Amino acid sequence: MLRSALFAFVVAVAGAAQAQTVSEEEIVVTAPKRGEAVAQDLPMTLNAFSAEALSARNVEDLQSLSYAMPNVQLEDIGTARGIANFSIRGVGINSSIASVDPAVGLFVDGLYYGLNAGSISDLFDVEAVEVLRGPQGTLYGRNVTGGAVLVRTRGPSDAFEARARLAVETGTNVIAEAALGGPIAEGLLSGRLAIYHGDDEGWLTNGFDGSSFGANETNIYRASLRLTPARDWAFILRAEQGYIDGDGPAGQNHALFARDGFDFAIDNRGYARSEWEQLTLEANWRVAFGDGVVTSISGWRDVEVPWAADIDSTPAFVFHTRVLNLHEQWSEELRYAGAFGPVALTAGVFYLEQKLTYIDERNFSPTFRRTGGGQGDFTSWAAFADADWRLSDTLTLSGGLRYTREEKFSQISRVRRAIDDLDGPGVLVPGEGVDGGSIDARTLVFSDAPFDQQWEDLSPRVGLQWRPSEDANVYANWSRAFRGGGANFRTASLGLAPRAYEPEEQSTFEIGWKQDFERGRLNIALFHNEIEDMQRETNQADAISGVQQIVLNAGDATIWGGEIEARLDVTEYFSISAQAGYVEGEYDRITEDLNGDLVINDADYALEIPRLAPWTYGVAFDYERPFGEGAVSARLAYNHRDDAFYNDNNLGRLNEVDMVDARVGFDHDSGWSIALYGENLLDKATFGGDTVLPATAAFGFSGGERPTFSPLNKGRVFGIELRWRG
């Protein structure tokens, strides 16, 4: 009933919009890599959020946008803070395994993040966020079969600017950030410095000892310089360093606690840390050839993510784990963008090199441990070209092609028994497990066969755009993209040899219509995805290793659905926006056992594809008008997401969620503002995963719901913030 009513409401908003100029500020985007463009003019489905829009939604990290768009999940996986678990239109991953490539790519200031661990940190001093739905392989390369998320931080300006923010939230969580920028040498050099500090004492309570749980401290430092030595040249150097230190996940065991509450009890607090450094150098050279721009983006990123967790999620020592992710990457993109008469062209080359080390230590008692992991050297080369040919004033034909060559060399050690002192020199069976020292320093003995993989791929795109009027945009696109193959660094069973898996390929057809009215907007999109050699992670409870997570190419699948988004400016001061999305999918061919019964039969074909929440929808009310020497604003948003299975065997599932957020604020003309806000006002329990554990008494099983490891997120949060700009 509610779903039908809300869908009707979206249509009604769209209909009313026809009778009412869009007062909403047009957001400039960079998705086509041809300078700046207006999102509504592009023949693609995307959501763009300006800094002001992010502030109005009280977005603190990418996960805060999870419920704001149809068929989009931008969530933290929960095993450790900051591990991206993104899914768009049912295409994503449900894994914290470092060697598993993401399906939704994250790009910050043009720098691709090659590791999902350490990808989510607090957003601050951000200019805009763009979320591209559907495969983006031609322009953005590998691992964007679901879509891409583009984050742009604020860069140096030619005018002096200072910003500051202080927020206090129930928990207690204190957030302080500041930025200062402006000219250093007039007309030649400008700079910007931004800092962020967050101190969260923890929102949850651990039933094991009654202690506050979820403490987290975050510190991020960002500096940038802009050099313009000549009229046609510009260089931007960005540097960032960050550190996160906090508690491990609040694992809720659903054999012991109801999944709609926040009760949990664990005897191991664990920890979740991230430390990263990165440099990006962007160079832009304006050339006469095609009145174009040559752009170079060189990037380096180094990430260290150690974490520890109470996987059994009980008050007893049954299954604890420690993990270490080490990742270093170098990348270079060199591209040209210009126009030759009716043809606009973007072409370039791309190179990425990654080094990855992963250590997984499973502790089943203070003296019995199993340790394994892997390391790898990965390289990717690509050349691409994308063009729009304007056939007439109303019709544009577009197409593109990307060639990619990828090489991955992996060495793996299955999870083996390790007999050593965690912090001492240790004693070890030769060729098994690790070689002495703490987890931060120990060296794995890679006694399993290495994998040397190579493959090539073509990612084409073709599209047609029709502009019957300045306010209407009708388009159709077909594209193909791929997700890289690899080898599973988390091979938990000694009886199961490590396996390599091949790339996953996806073909997508999409049609869409974007329409602006006098006081409103309506966007509609329909899509059809065909996925070949679909990478699946089977999640099997195991009495010896606790949990087995096996990554393999399980077959082919089809996913289809649609989205509708509408906005109506009811008055000069009051607007309503609404969105709804539907997605459905099924396996077409299955080549590997998915449910763990050792056979491929109708039971496997009956399984639902994980992370496929059929319905997402929401509505938001925004009010803003002048008041005294400033303006008052208010926002109320309701968003819904259906429940969905979390893993391939359909044993774990994510809750159905109704999310309500609100905010009221006052902005003074002098530059300061104050706001009160509330998040998750219905106090709904959500978690970053639902991993099924062995159905034994040791894990809390007594014949009811199966034991799980389900890291809890915060519930209801209230906050107050002060902002200043000068």
C-alpha positions in Angstrom: 0.0 0.0 0.0 2.7 2.5 1.0 4.8 1.5 -2.1 1.9 2.2 -4.4 1.0 5.4 -2.8 4.6 6.7 -3.0 4.9 5.7 -6.6 1.7 7.6 -7.3 3.1 10.5 -5.4 6.2 10.6 -7.6 4.0 10.6 -10.7 1.8 13.3 -9.2 4.8 15.5 -8.5 6.0 15.0 -12.1 2.5 15.9 -13.4 2.2 19.0 -11.2 5.7 20.1 -12.3 4.3 20.6 -15.8 2.1 23.5 -14.7 4.7 25.2 -12.6 11.5 27.3 -14.0 13.5 25.1 -12.1 14.7 27.2 -9.2 17.2 24.5 -8.2 20.8 25.4 -8.8 22.2 23.5 -11.8 25.1 21.3 -10.7 28.1 21.3 -12.9 29.6 17.8 -13.4 32.8 16.4 -14.8 31.6 12.9 -15.7 32.2 13.1 -19.5 35.8 14.2 -19.0 35.3 17.1 -21.3 35.4 20.0 -18.9 32.3 21.0 -17.2 28.7 20.0 -18.1 25.2 20.2 -16.7 24.0 16.9 -15.4 20.5 17.3 -16.9 22.0 17.7 -20.4 24.0 14.4 -20.4 22.7 11.2 -22.0 23.3 9.1 -18.9 21.8 8.5 -15.4 23.6 10.2 -12.6 23.0 12.1 -9.4 25.1 15.1 -8.6 25.3 16.8 -5.2 26.9 20.2 -4.6 28.6 21.1 -1.3 25.4 22.9 -0.3 23.2 19.9 -1.2 25.5 17.6 0.9 25.3 20.0 3.8 21.5 20.1 3.6 21.4 16.3 3.7 24.0 16.3 6.5 26.3 14.0 4.5 29.4 13.1 6.6 30.6 10.2 4.4 29.6 8.3 1.3 27.5 5.9 3.3 25.3 8.9 4.3 24.1 8.9 0.7 23.1 5.3 0.7 19.3 5.9 0.8 19.2 9.2 -1.2 19.1 7.6 -4.7 17.1 4.8 -6.3 18.8 1.4 -6.6 22.0 2.7 -5.0 23.8 1.3 -1.9 27.0 3.1 -0.9 27.7 1.4 2.4 30.5 0.4 4.7 30.8 -3.4 4.8 31.1 -3.3 8.6 34.0 -5.7 9.2 36.2 -2.6 9.6 35.4 1.0 9.2 36.0 2.4 5.8 35.7 -0.8 3.6 33.5 0.1 0.7 30.6 -2.2 0.0 29.0 -0.4 -2.9 26.2 -1.7 -5.1 24.3 0.1 -7.9 21.3 -1.5 -9.7 22.1 -4.8 -8.0 25.7 -4.9 -9.2 28.2 -4.9 -6.4 30.2 -7.0 -4.0 29.5 -8.3 -0.5 33.1 -8.9 0.4 35.9 -7.5 2.5 38.5 -9.7 0.8 41.2 -7.3 -0.4 41.9 -9.1 -3.6 38.3 -8.9 -4.8 37.9 -6.0 -7.2 34.9 -3.7 -6.6 32.0 -3.4 -9.1 31.5 0.3 -8.4 34.6 2.5 -8.9 35.6 5.3 -6.5 37.5 8.3 -7.9 38.7 11.2 -5.8 40.0 14.2 -7.8 40.5 11.9 -10.7 42.5 9.3 -8.7 41.1 5.8 -8.9 41.0 4.0 -5.5 42.2 0.4 -6.3 41.3 -1.1 -2.9 37.9 -1.2 -1.2 39.5 -1.2 2.2 40.2 2.3 3.5 38.0 3.8 0.7 35.4 5.4 2.9 36.5 8.3 5.1 34.7 11.3 6.3 33.8 13.8 3.5 34.9 17.3 4.3 35.8 20.4 2.2 34.2 18.8 -0.8 33.0 20.6 -3.9 30.7 18.0 -5.3 29.9 14.3 -5.4 28.7 12.6 -8.6 27.2 9.1 -8.6 27.0 7.5 -12.1 24.6 4.6 -12.4 25.3 1.8 -14.8 28.6 0.6 -16.5 31.2 3.3 -17.2 33.9 1.1 -18.7 34.8 3.3 -21.8 35.9 6.4 -19.9 36.6 4.9 -16.4 38.0 1.5 -17.2 37.8 -1.7 -15.2 35.7 -2.3 -12.1 32.9 0.1 -12.9 30.3 -2.4 -14.1 27.8 -1.1 -11.5 28.8 2.5 -11.8 31.2 5.1 -10.5 31.4 7.6 -7.7 33.3 10.8 -8.3 34.4 13.0 -5.4 35.8 16.5 -6.0 37.5 18.3 -3.1 37.7 22.0 -3.0 40.8 23.3 -4.7 42.8 26.5 -4.3 41.0 29.7 -5.3 42.2 33.2 -6.4 40.3 34.8 -3.6 40.9 34.4 0.1 38.5 32.0 1.8 38.2 30.5 5.2 35.7 27.9 6.4 35.1 26.2 9.8 32.6 23.7 11.2 31.9 22.3 14.6 29.3 19.6 15.2 28.3 17.6 18.3 26.2 14.5 18.0 24.7 12.1 20.5 27.1 9.3 21.1 29.0 11.5 21.9 30.6 12.4 18.6 32.5 15.7 18.2 33.5 16.9 14.7 35.7 19.9 13.9 37.0 20.9 10.5 38.6 24.0 9.0 39.9 25.2 5.7 42.0 28.2 4.6 42.9 29.1 1.1 43.7 31.9 -1.3 46.5 33.5 -3.4 50.1 33.1 -2.4 51.6 34.9 -5.5 48.9 36.9 -7.3 48.1 35.4 -10.6 50.7 32.7 -10.3 50.3 30.5 -7.2 47.4 29.8 -4.8 47.0 27.3 -2.0 44.5 25.6 0.3 44.9 23.8 3.6 42.1 21.7 5.2 42.0 19.7 8.4 39.4 17.4 9.9 39.1 15.9 13.4 36.4 13.6 14.6 36.2 12.1 18.1 33.4 9.5 18.5 33.0 8.0 22.0 30.7 5.3 20.7 26.9 5.1 20.2 26.4 1.4 21.1 26.6 -0.5 24.5 28.3 -3.8 24.7 26.1 -6.2 26.7 29.2 -8.2 27.7 30.5 -5.6 30.1 28.1 -2.6 29.8 30.8 -0.5 28.2 30.3 2.1 25.5 31.2 0.7 22.1 32.0 2.1 18.7 34.7 4.7 19.7 36.5 6.2 16.8 39.0 9.0 16.2 39.6 10.4 12.8 42.3 12.9 11.7 42.7 14.0 8.0 45.0 16.7 6.6 44.8 17.9 3.1 46.9 20.5 1.2 46.8 21.7 -2.4 48.7 24.1 -4.6 47.6 25.6 -7.9 50.3 27.0 -10.2 49.5 28.9 -13.4 52.8 29.8 -15.0 51.3 30.7 -18.3 47.8 31.5 -19.7 47.4 28.0 -21.2 49.0 26.0 -18.4 47.7 25.0 -14.9 49.0 22.6 -12.4 47.3 21.4 -9.2 49.1 19.4 -6.6 47.0 17.7 -3.9 48.4 15.9 -0.8 46.4 14.1 1.8 47.2 12.1 5.0 44.7 10.5 7.2 44.4 8.2 10.2 41.5 6.4 11.8 41.7 4.5 15.1 38.7 2.9 16.7 36.8 -0.1 18.0 36.2 -3.1 15.9 32.8 -4.1 14.6 29.8 -4.5 17.0 29.0 -8.0 15.8 25.4 -8.9 16.5 24.7 -12.7 16.6 21.1 -13.3 15.4 21.0 -16.6 17.2 21.2 -14.6 20.4 19.7 -11.2 19.7 16.8 -9.9 17.6 17.9 -8.4 14.3 15.6 -5.4 14.7 17.4 -4.2 17.9 20.8 -2.9 19.0 21.6 -5.6 21.6 24.9 -7.4 21.3 27.5 -8.9 23.6 31.1 -9.7 22.6 34.2 -10.4 24.7 36.7 -9.0 22.2 36.5 -5.3 21.5 38.8 -5.6 18.5 40.1 -2.6 16.6 39.7 -0.8 13.3 42.5 1.4 12.0 43.3 3.0 8.7 46.3 5.0 7.7 46.8 6.5 4.3 48.9 9.0 2.3 48.2 10.1 -1.2 49.5 12.6 -3.8 47.8 13.7 -7.0 49.3 16.0 -9.6 46.9 17.3 -12.3 48.3 19.2 -15.2 46.1 21.0 -17.8 47.4 22.4 -21.1 45.1 24.2 -23.4 46.1 23.6 -27.1 44.9 25.1 -30.4 44.3 21.6 -31.9 40.5 21.3 -31.7 40.5 24.1 -29.1 41.2 21.3 -26.7 42.8 20.5 -23.4 45.5 17.9 -22.6 45.1 16.6 -19.1 47.5 14.5 -17.1 46.5 13.0 -13.7 49.4 11.3 -11.9 48.6 9.7 -8.6 50.1 7.7 -5.7 48.3 6.2 -2.7 49.5 4.1 0.2 47.1 2.5 2.6 47.5 0.3 5.7 44.3 -1.1 7.2 44.7 -3.5 10.2 41.6 -4.6 12.0 40.5 -7.2 14.5 37.0 -8.5 15.2 35.0 -10.9 17.4 33.6 -12.9 14.5 31.6 -15.3 16.7 29.7 -12.4 18.1 29.2 -14.1 21.5 30.5 -13.4 25.0 32.9 -16.4 24.7 36.2 -16.9 22.9 35.1 -19.0 20.0 36.3 -17.2 16.8 38.3 -14.0 16.8 40.3 -12.7 13.9 43.0 -10.2 13.0 43.5 -8.9 9.5 46.1 -6.7 7.8 45.7 -5.0 4.5 48.7 -3.2 2.8 48.2 -1.5 -0.5 50.3 0.8 -2.6 49.3 2.1 -6.1 50.6 4.3 -8.8 48.5 5.6 -11.7 48.7 7.9 -14.7 46.0 9.1 -17.0 46.9 11.2 -20.0 44.0 12.4 -22.2 42.9 14.9 -24.7 39.5 16.5 -25.0 38.5 18.8 -27.9 36.0 19.4 -30.7 36.2 19.3 -34.5 33.1 20.9 -35.9 30.2 18.7 -34.9 32.4 16.1 -33.3 33.5 16.3 -29.6 36.3 13.9 -28.8 38.0 12.5 -25.7 40.9 10.1 -26.0 43.7 9.0 -23.8 45.8 6.3 -22.2 45.8 4.9 -18.6 48.3 2.9 -16.5 47.8 1.5 -13.0 50.2 -0.5 -10.8 49.2 -2.0 -7.5 51.0 -3.9 -4.7 48.8 -5.7 -2.2 49.5 -7.7 0.9 46.8 -9.4 2.9 47.2 -11.4 6.2 44.3 -13.2 7.8 44.8 -14.6 11.3 41.9 -16.7 12.8 42.1 -17.3 16.6 40.0 -20.1 18.0 41.6 -20.0 21.5 44.5 -18.1 23.1 46.8 -20.9 21.9 45.2 -22.2 18.7 45.4 -20.1 15.6 45.2 -20.4 11.8 46.9 -17.9 9.6 47.0 -17.3 5.8 46.7 -14.7 3.2 48.3 -13.5 0.0 50.2 -10.9 -1.9 50.0 -9.6 -5.4 51.5 -7.4 -8.1 48.8 -6.0 -10.4 49.2 -3.9 -13.5 46.6 -2.5 -15.9 47.1 -0.7 -19.3 44.4 0.9 -21.3 43.8 3.1 -24.3 40.4 4.7 -24.9 38.5 7.1 -27.2 35.0 8.5 -26.9 33.2 10.8 -29.3 29.9 12.6 -29.7 28.8 13.4 -33.3 26.1 16.0 -33.6 24.1 14.9 -36.6 21.6 17.8 -36.3 20.4 20.4 -33.9 18.4 17.7 -32.1 20.2 14.4 -32.7 23.6 13.3 -31.4 25.3 9.9 -32.1 27.9 8.8 -29.6 30.3 6.0 -29.3 33.5 4.9 -27.7 35.9 2.0 -27.2 38.5 1.1 -24.5 41.1 -1.5 -24.8 42.5 -2.9 -21.5 45.3 -5.3 -20.8 45.6 -6.5 -17.3 48.2 -8.7 -15.5 48.0 -10.1 -12.0 50.6 -12.1 -10.2 49.3 -13.6 -6.9 51.0 -15.7 -4.2 48.7 -17.4 -1.6 49.0 -19.2 1.6 45.9 -21.1 2.7 44.8 -20.6 6.3 47.1 -23.0 8.2 47.8 -23.7 11.8 50.3 -21.3 13.3 52.0 -22.1 16.6 53.8 -19.0 17.7 53.8 -16.1 20.1 51.8 -13.2 18.6 54.3 -10.7 19.8 57.5 -12.8 20.0 59.8 -14.7 17.7 57.5 -17.8 17.7 57.9 -21.4 16.6 56.4 -22.5 13.3 56.0 -25.7 11.3 58.2 -25.1 8.2 56.2 -24.0 5.2 53.1 -23.4 7.2 51.4 -20.1 8.1 53.6 -17.2 9.2 57.1 -16.6 10.2 57.2 -14.9 13.6 56.5 -11.5 15.0 53.3 -9.5 15.4 50.7 -9.4 12.7 52.0 -6.0 11.6 55.5 -7.4 10.9 55.1 -11.1 10.2 55.9 -12.7 6.9 53.7 -15.2 5.3 55.2 -18.4 3.8 53.5 -18.7 0.4 53.5 -22.5 0.1 50.6 -22.7 -2.3 50.9 -22.5 -6.1 51.2 -18.9 -7.4 48.8 -17.5 -10.1 50.1 -15.6 -13.1 47.0 -14.2 -14.9 46.7 -12.1 -18.0 43.7 -11.0 -20.1 42.6 -8.4 -22.6 39.3 -6.7 -22.9 37.3 -4.4 -25.1 34.7 -2.1 -23.6 32.6 -0.4 -26.3 29.8 2.1 -26.0 27.2 3.4 -28.5 24.4 5.8 -27.8 21.8 8.1 -29.4 20.5 11.3 -27.9 17.5 13.3 -29.0 16.8 16.8 -27.8 13.3 17.7 -29.1 13.5 20.9 -27.1 15.9 22.7 -24.8 14.1 21.2 -21.8 13.9 17.6 -23.0 16.6 14.9 -23.3 15.8 11.4 -24.6 18.6 8.9 -24.9 19.4 5.3 -25.4 22.8 3.6 -24.7 24.4 0.2 -25.0 27.7 -0.4 -23.3 29.9 -3.2 -22.1 32.3 -3.2 -19.2 34.3 -5.8 -17.2 35.4 -6.5 -13.6 38.9 -7.9 -13.2 39.5 -11.5 -12.3 42.0 -12.6 -9.7 42.7 -15.1 -6.9 41.1 -15.3 -3.5 43.6 -14.3 -0.8 41.2 -15.6 1.9 41.3 -19.4 1.2 40.2 -20.7 4.6 40.1 -24.5 4.1 43.1 -26.7 3.9 41.0 -29.2 2.0 40.2 -26.6 -0.7 43.1 -25.5 -3.0 43.2 -21.8 -3.9 41.4 -21.0 -7.1 41.7 -18.3 -9.6 38.7 -16.7 -11.3 38.2 -15.0 -14.6 36.9 -11.5 -15.3 33.2 -10.7 -15.1 31.7 -9.0 -18.2 28.5 -7.0 -18.3 26.4 -5.7 -21.2 23.8 -3.0 -20.5 21.1 -1.4 -22.5 19.5 1.7 -21.1 16.9 4.2 -22.2 16.1 7.4 -20.5 14.0 10.6 -20.6 14.9 13.8 -18.7 12.4 16.7 -18.8 12.5 20.1 -17.2 9.3 22.0 -16.7 8.6 25.5 -15.5 8.8 24.6 -11.8 9.9 21.0 -11.9 11.8 18.1 -13.3 11.2 14.5 -14.2 13.8 11.9 -15.0 13.0 8.3 -16.0 15.4 5.4 -16.8 15.0 1.8 -17.7 17.9 -0.7 -17.8 18.7 -4.3 -18.8 21.9 -5.9 -17.6 23.3 -9.2 -18.9 26.3 -10.5 -16.8 28.6 -13.2 -18.0 30.9 -15.3 -15.8 29.4 -13.6 -12.8 31.8 -13.5 -9.9 30.1 -14.9 -6.8 31.4 -15.2 -3.2 29.9 -18.3 -1.6 29.7 -18.0 2.2 29.8 -21.3 3.9 30.0 -22.0 7.7 33.0 -24.2 8.5 33.7 -26.0 11.7 37.4 -25.9 11.2 38.0 -22.4 9.8 34.9 -20.7 11.1 33.8 -19.3 7.7 34.8 -20.2 4.2 34.4 -17.5 1.6 35.0 -18.9 -1.9 35.2 -16.6 -4.9 34.4 -18.1 -8.3 32.7 -17.5 -11.7 29.3 -19.1 -11.0 27.5 -18.5 -14.3 25.4 -15.8 -16.0 22.7 -13.6 -14.8 20.2 -10.9 -16.0 19.3 -7.9 -13.9 16.7 -5.4 -15.1 14.7 -2.5 -13.6 13.9 1.2 -13.7 14.1 4.5 -11.8 12.0 7.6 -11.6 13.0 10.9 -10.0 10.9 14.0 -9.8 11.1 17.5 -8.3 8.4 20.2 -7.9 9.0 23.7 -6.7 5.6 24.2 -5.1 6.4 27.8 -4.2 9.4 30.1 -4.3 10.4 28.7 -0.9 9.0 25.2 -0.8 9.9 22.2 -2.9 9.2 18.4 -2.9 11.4 15.8 -4.5 10.7 12.1 -4.8 12.3 9.0 -6.2 11.6 5.3 -6.7 13.6 2.4 -8.1 12.8 -1.2 -8.9 15.3 -3.9 -9.7 14.9 -7.7 -10.3 17.3 -10.4 -11.4 17.8 -14.1 -12.0 20.5 -16.6 -12.8 20.4 -17.7 -16.4 23.2 -20.3 -16.1 24.9 -21.7 -13.1 28.3 -23.5 -13.3 29.2 -23.7 -9.6 27.4 -24.9 -6.5 26.0 -21.8 -4.7 24.1 -23.2 -1.8 26.7 -25.7 -0.5 24.9 -29.0 -1.1 27.7 -30.0 -3.5 25.3 -30.3 -6.6 24.0 -27.8 -9.1 20.3 -28.2 -9.4 17.0 -26.3 -9.2 17.8 -25.2 -5.7 20.7 -23.1 -7.0 18.6 -21.6 -9.7 15.9 -20.7 -7.1 18.4 -18.6 -5.2 18.0 -14.8 -5.3 21.0 -12.6 -6.4 22.3 -10.9 -3.2 22.2 -7.2 -2.6 19.1 -7.0 -4.8 16.6 -5.0 -2.9 13.5 -4.9 -5.2 12.1 -1.5 -4.2 13.8 1.7 -3.1 11.9 4.9 -2.8 11.7 8.1 -0.9 10.4 11.6 -0.7 11.9 14.9 0.7 10.4 18.2 1.6 12.7 21.3 1.5 11.8 24.8 2.8 14.0 27.9 2.6 13.1 31.6 2.8 14.7 34.9 3.9 14.3 35.7 7.6 15.8 38.8 9.2 19.5 39.1 8.2 19.6 35.6 6.7 17.5 32.7 5.8 15.8 29.8 7.5 15.7 26.3 6.1 14.2 23.0 6.9 14.3 19.5 5.4 12.5 16.3 6.1 13.3 13.1 4.2 11.9 9.7 4.2 13.6 6.8 2.3 12.7 3.1 2.1 14.7 0.1 1.0 13.4 -3.5 0.8 15.1 -6.3 2.6 17.6 -8.4 0.5 19.8 -11.4 0.9 23.3 -10.6 1.7 25.2 -13.7 0.4 24.8 -16.1 -2.4 23.4 -19.0 -0.4 20.6 -16.8 0.8 21.2 -17.6 4.4 22.1 -14.0 5.5 19.9 -11.1 4.8 19.8 -7.3 5.2 16.8 -5.7 7.0 14.1 -3.8 5.4 14.7 -0.1 6.3 12.6 3.0 6.6 15.0 5.9 7.1 13.7 9.3 8.3 16.1 12.3 8.6 15.4 15.9 9.4 17.2 19.2 9.6 16.4 22.8 10.5 18.9 25.7 10.3 19.5 29.4 10.0 22.1 31.0 7.7 23.2 34.5 8.6 24.3 36.9 5.9 27.6 37.5 7.6 28.7 33.9 6.9 27.8 31.9 10.0 25.1 29.4 10.3 23.6 27.0 12.9 21.5 23.8 12.4 19.9 21.1 14.4 19.5 17.7 12.8 18.4 14.2 13.4 19.3 11.0 11.5 17.5 7.7 11.5 14.8 9.2 13.6 12.8 5.9 13.6 15.8 4.2 15.3 16.0 1.4 12.7 18.7 -1.3 13.2 20.9 -1.8 10.1 24.2 -3.6 9.7 27.0 -3.8 7.3 26.7 -7.5 6.4 25.1 -10.7 7.6 27.7 -13.5 7.5 26.4 -16.9 8.5 28.4 -18.8 11.1 28.4 -22.5 12.0 25.1 -23.7 13.5 26.6 -25.1 16.7 26.1 -24.4 20.4 29.5 -22.7 20.6 28.2 -20.0 18.2 25.0 -19.6 20.2 22.8 -21.9 18.1 19.8 -23.5 19.9 17.5 -24.4 17.0 16.2 -20.9 16.2 17.7 -18.4 13.8 21.2 -19.2 12.7 24.3 -17.6 14.2 25.6 -14.6 12.3 28.3 -12.0 12.3 26.3 -8.8 11.6 28.2 -5.5 12.4 25.7 -3.0 13.7 25.5 0.6 12.5 24.3 3.5 14.7 20.6 4.1 15.4 19.0 7.4 16.1 21.4 10.3 16.2 20.7 14.0 17.1 23.2 16.7 16.4 23.9 20.5 16.4 26.4 22.2 14.1 27.9 25.6 13.7 29.4 26.8 10.4 31.4 29.9 9.5 32.6 31.2 6.2 34.7 34.3 5.6 
